[in-house]
Amino acid sequence: MIYNFEDLKEIVKSKVSIKRFNHIMAVVDMSIKLAKIYNADIEKCKIAALLHDICKEMNKEEMKKICKNNFSEDLTDEDLENDEILHPFVGAYWVEKNLKIEDIEILNAIKNHTLGNKNMTLVEKIVYIADAVEITRNYPGVEEIRNLVFKDLNEGILFEAGKKEKYLESIGKKSHKNSYAMQKSIREEIKKKN
């Protein structure tokens, strides 16, 4: 796998605001840290983290169109109205089509970085949680999640997903089916280890 990180960084920089770019680089840093702790493929984590939000600021109608045409099995009509949910799918699609990156683990890490999914690989899990706990993130409970993630990746992800679920319930929404699938899958993984 040979992708020039610096070249990709310039492409990302040209597609997002400075604030978003700073967040992306913080996710890259956290992904590297976690990859070292859990012996994951550092290069894949770096590239997926760098590209995870590449389409975050794309026009919403364009995102909806791409998702309708390519991800109808994952996304309901209600989901199509939520651009927080759309940008990871669009990002994976855009990266494959425009950057010619075909590594399925990188593409899935981009696609699943917001909702998660069942049977996520180590690279996918790292990018998912690095996005939630990168150093500039500042929300109630983030320190607790961060500390747990450094000790036990699966437990940290479950804890973060639980907090996200409670927050969504508090505003009258519920988690996406992919998030439930991720949690179930990780619980089964933990059970097998014990």
Phi, psi and omega in degrees: 000108180237102174238137179277109184303316182295321177296315180297323180300319179294322178296314180299313181304324182284346185254351184226165177289165178299317180301313179295319180298319178297319176299313181302315181293328176292325176292321176301311180301314181294322179298318179297314179303311182291323179299321179293318180296317188258013179054044177268168177291105185298318181300313180297318179298317180298312183294314180297318179296318179299323186263357190300326182248023186301332181251013183303326184256016178290155177304131185300319181296321178296318178298315180301317181298313179299316181293318178302318184281339188234343186226034184296335180284339180265331191239129177276173176300324178296318178300324183296345179270357184247100184291344173297327180276328187285321191299329178292320179295313180297320179300313180298317179298311183297316181298317179294314184287317189263330180257355178059030175274122185246000180296114187297327180292319177295313181298318179291326178296322177292310184297326186257012187287346179256313185265336190077184178189171179287154175053045179288143177281172178301318179298315179298315180298318182296315180293321178304307186281330177299323177298324183279332188239011179306157194301334180274352178293135183215088178221161183303124177095355185296322180298317179298315179296313181304310181299318180293319180299324179291338181264321184208107186301310182298315180296321178298318179295315179298319180296315179297316181296322178296317178297318180298318180300314179298319179297313180300318177301321182294338177252018174078023178239170176230161182295157177285153181303327179294326178293317176298319180297321178298312182298316179299315181299317180290320177300318179296320178299316180296317181299319180297325181288329184275000000 
